[in-house]
């Protein structure tokens, strides 16, 4: 057990998983909100852009998106997200590319969760907002989105839990997160295989179980009474 | 009612001059010709009550005036300005047209006070404290000042509708539209809302009211507009309309509702 922690840097890997989760969650919340606003816009071309975004990225396997971030963005197009003179350039760049890939993919789920929250709002709320002279942007910010978020806490929480576990795909472009531990153990020390899978599995349960409980409580607390 | 902010906003039109002008307005819902060549002028300070059977197009008429419903042809002007199609210009015009809905439509996630201050702060650019002071005056006036910190779901229907009226008044509108404001209320709450509306009418607010409350039409209206099948069939003073309806549809309508 101790060699698992000392030789395979589980704490470092866990920290990478947690950071990957937090940054990607924030990124996909912001991007997903923008895409949802596009999909609800009165302007047809913007709706088309939003719908196309969701259809393209939701239907592409996450592994493919993450690999594309590395192979297309970085290797083909030469886009770097870190200072190339940094000695840790490969690690930092890979991590940030993984955040981009995770964000692009999970934003589609955030968008759809928000749209389900949007559908809980009676049409009259937007009509009342427009009738006092709020513009489309103000109506979204002041009236629609706050209620949509409150109605979407549970599906947004599901997305967060899925996102946490989906960070395990980042190993494919060399990010040292928890599943990278499993990959390394598999290659170097088959004797530790069962234990390492158990430990990593338990860590994920410890990460996600409280999320589920918190989400349920939060959902009840902020629910809009009608 | 002393030291109060004026309820109605300033207009270009003088009292008695046309404020809302609908000319040749047509609208279809699919095959249904829901508004047929509607011509209606409402003067500043006038209270017009729109009556008619269900499905006659009276709510639609009300909603086209601030373009919550689009229309296909004809023109609508408010205080001399044609209704813009969309965008910031339309939002600006809507700020001058108060609207009260059948289902209240208070912002469910905001307190009563926040409901009334949102428009003045975001649209009129008022400071928070000034907006709140004026909102409290208006809430006082409609009799729900004690509820200012509560959320809409904690209030009765009658209280919610009075807040909705205060929310519209906070914008100092040139004209107020009421789309069946008492139809979703329990009978004992109808009067508290009608009383507020009668008070507004007395203060000289220009009002277009779609309602089934015949008592209100008799008492408060300067003019009754009778609609059926998407057309305006009669426009008269309330006394004249209720005692001397001309069209067969109006006679039929009145015979059904006044026999009880």
Boltz contact constraints between the chains, C-beta under 6 A:
constraints:
  - contact:
      token1: [A, 124]
      token2: [B, 101]
      max_distance: 6.0
  - contact:
      token1: [A, 124]
      token2: [B, 103]
      max_distance: 6.0
  - contact:
      token1: [A, 124]
      token2: [B, 105]
      max_distance: 6.0
  - contact:
      token1: [A, 127]
      token2: [B, 68]
      max_distance: 6.0
  - contact:
      token1: [A, 128]
      token2: [B, 105]
      max_distance: 6.0
  - contact:
      token1: [A, 131]
      token2: [B, 66]
      max_distance: 6.0
  - contact:
      token1: [A, 131]
      token2: [B, 94]
      max_distance: 6.0
  - contact:
      token1: [A, 131]
      token2: [B, 99]
      max_distance: 6.0
  - contact:
      token1: [A, 132]
      token2: [B, 119]
      max_distance: 6.0
  - contact:
      token1: [A, 132]
      token2: [B, 171]
      max_distance: 6.0
  - contact:
      token1: [A, 133]
      token2: [B, 91]
      max_distance: 6.0
  - contact:
      token1: [A, 133]
      token2: [B, 94]
      max_distance: 6.0
  - contact:
      token1: [A, 133]
      token2: [B, 95]
      max_distance: 6.0
  - contact:
      token1: [A, 133]
      token2: [B, 123]
      max_distance: 6.0
  - contact:
      token1: [A, 135]
      token2: [B, 88]
      max_distance: 6.0
  - contact:
      token1: [A, 135]
      token2: [B, 91]
      max_distance: 6.0
  - contact:
      token1: [A, 138]
      token2: [B, 122]
      max_distance: 6.0
  - contact:
      token1: [A, 143]
      token2: [B, 107]
      max_distance: 6.0
  - contact:
      token1: [A, 146]
      token2: [B, 109]
      max_distance: 6.0
  - contact:
      token1: [A, 147]
      token2: [B, 109]
      max_distance: 6.0
  - contact:
      token1: [A, 224]
      token2: [B, 108]
      max_distance: 6.0
  - contact:
      token1: [A, 224]
      token2: [B, 109]
      max_distance: 6.0
  - contact:
      token1: [A, 225]
      token2: [B, 153]
      max_distance: 6.0
  - contact:
      token1: [A, 226]
      token2: [B, 108]
      max_distance: 6.0
  - contact:
      token1: [A, 226]
      token2: [B, 153]
      max_distance: 6.0
